[in-house]
Amino acid sequence: MIHDPVRPADPEQLPLFDEEALDIADYLRAESDAEADIHHSEHERQGMAALVVGAIGVVYGDIGTSPLYAFREALHATAAEGTQPGRPEVLGLLSLLVWTLVLIVTVKYIFALLRVDNRGEGGVLALYTLVRLALGRRSLPILALAIAAAALFGGDAVITPAISVLSAVEGMELVLPALNKWVLPVSIGILMALFMVQRRGTAKIAGFFGPITVLWFLTLGGLGVWHMAANPGILAALNPGWGFGFLLAHKGVAFVVLGAVFLAVTGGEALYADLGHFGRRPIVIAWFALIFPALVLNYLGQGALVLANPAALESPFFSMASGHALPVLVVLATAATVIAAQAVISGAFSMARAAIQLGFLPRLTIRHTAETSSGQIYIGAINWMLLFGVLWLVLSFRSSGALASAYGISVTGSMVLETTLGALFLWRVKRLPLVLSLLLIAPVIVVELAFFASNAAKIADGGYVPVLIAAVLCLVMAAWWRGSQRVNTRLHKLAIPLTSFVRSMRNSSVQVIPGTAFFLTPDADVVPSALLHNLKHNRVLHDQTVLLTVETLRVPYATMDERVEYQVLDGRFAVLTLRFGFMETPNVSRAMVHARRAGLKFDVMTSTFFLGRRRPVASGTAGFGRMLDQLYAALARMSADPTDFFHLPRDRVVELGERVAI
């Protein structure tokens, strides 16, 4: 279940219970109990230079591949009007690209959102938890915002690897036109290899990601400066007036062009999502010291090249290199896109982990692929679904140009929702007046809404793909959340208060056997169904009966003071509470070490863990509600085995099942 963080200074105050999730087994994942300590000390162990290089490889991998196609697609959208892009058009497009980077990335993320964190963690779900904590109660509209934003991220995670790798491999055509027929096979081979290696982990090669990406950005900047030197007048594009002038002079295609311009900032959301991995300072330093200058210089260089050689319009980026340098650039671009795709895949794993902990998704088996990094995880179900989606996109669209129409709508939608949550943060957390909060975010959200509308206009040309993916994910998350609430409500109606049960057991004639029994339960105030079933069928009670509750806090990582709470009810019954943050994947077995320190005495060899395995059954009338109930029941059957999920000793676990009508 989901709880507010414990306030150590006020031990009498219990966490707020709001029934946002049902079965504790649905929100646990296997991880070392020391993960929080690893997370908080990672920044201290690494030097600032190493963190900056690491941030360049992970945080900026996606946005760093945008020069491959952003300016090209903007030029093609302009040419669709029937006019050859001349100096005013090129300067106008470049101005729009540069100032979009300034407003969306620099202003929104660097100056604003990176200052908003939940115990160091960023991302839309962390922002949601801050707003939710400030409200102190459940809000369905805000919950819907969080679910929709997470779902849109899922759509982006499918498209990004496909368009990034395709756009790089297409450079082979310029090296040798006869290689055109190999673009798809090579792209598919690279993508399949990338997803196949996820299970083994990428820790061993991740150390190369940063240096390779640094080389990539230095190459971007160097190519830009080389071509700008022949046409210094291209610097006029830094004047935002050229951008406004272009939109006014080309009203017929302005809307479509905005959709292409937005491609320059796809991946910008990673700055906030990866805040917890690197911290604010390395991300900011990397942006101003290398990323922003390199991107601007490269776009200006592409513009200078197109003005000098109109034939470069077809592929302005790869036309920046010639001769023996072109194959090298293609190889480097391919490496950069693979790294960008890896960053998106890792982000999808992290987002899924947080969604599971917050009760938006059923439990999934999560493996840690690196002992020294809390962020290196692998979720098989997510990995294979992403691979299937990516391959389907590559085979369906067959080129990065065609995929560009599908790209953008999920990112713009996610950014709009993120900005909306930012306004709610200013209003509810910072206690600013609502009008002032809206005024502060108005410049950003107006631009983002314009980008969203321009991308929405491409629904028929491929934009339906991320929308469809997001809709399916929204349906899954809504069904799981709704089903959890319905099952929880039904079980609470039938629940027996623990205090009255303990009193009734004092003079009971039930046989008492040696050992300790742990009954996992989402609510320690009522008797677990597994305990009642054990009494009914086995007619025994253990010498020590412990109700074990695992709470998910609305903070990413629990402190050691919050981790364990142990309370003895009488000589035979006790309650043990283990708390974890929503970015942690608790390991109950290892957490029991802390329980010993809190005063719990038990012998592992004479202990048994009892799990109540509930099987939901849809029983309502026909309609959309019944469909959601059936989907929830199916998801519950497919969710990961709770014994593995808890990391419990398999030979010490007893599962007692029951059917629950919803």
Secondary structure, DSSP 8 states (H G I E B T S, - for coil): -EE----TT-TT----B------GGGG-----TTHHHHHHHHHHHS-HHHHHHHHHHHTSTTGGGGGGTHHHHHHHHHHTTTS---HHHHHHHHHHHHHHIIIIIIIIIIIIGGG--BTTB-SHHHHHHHHHHHH-S--HHHHHHHHHHHHHHHHHHHHHHHHHHHHHHTTHHHH-GGGGGGHHHHHHHHHHHHHHGGGG-SHHHHHHHHHHHHHHHHHHHHHHHHHHTT-GGGGGGGSHHHHHHHHHHTHHHHHHHHHHHGGGGTTTTHHHHTHHHH-HHHHHHHIIIIIHHHHHHHHHHHHHHHHH-GGGGGSTTGGG--TTHHHHHHHHHHHHHHHHHHHHHHHHHHHHHHHHHTTSS----EEES-TT-TT-EEEHHHHHHHHHHHHHHHHHH-SHHHHHTTSSHHHHHHHHHHHHHHHHIIIIIS---HHHHHHHHHHHHHHHHHHHHHHHTTIIIIIHHHHHHHHHHHHHHHHHHHHHHHHHHHHHHH--BHHHHHHHHTT---EEEEEEEEEE-S-TTB--HHHHHHHHHH-EEEEEEEEEEEEEESSSS--HHHHEEEEE-SSSEEEEEEEEETT----HHHHHHHHHHTT----GGGEEEEEEEEEEE--S-SSHHHHHHHHHHHHHHHS--HHHHHT--GGGEEEEEEEEE-
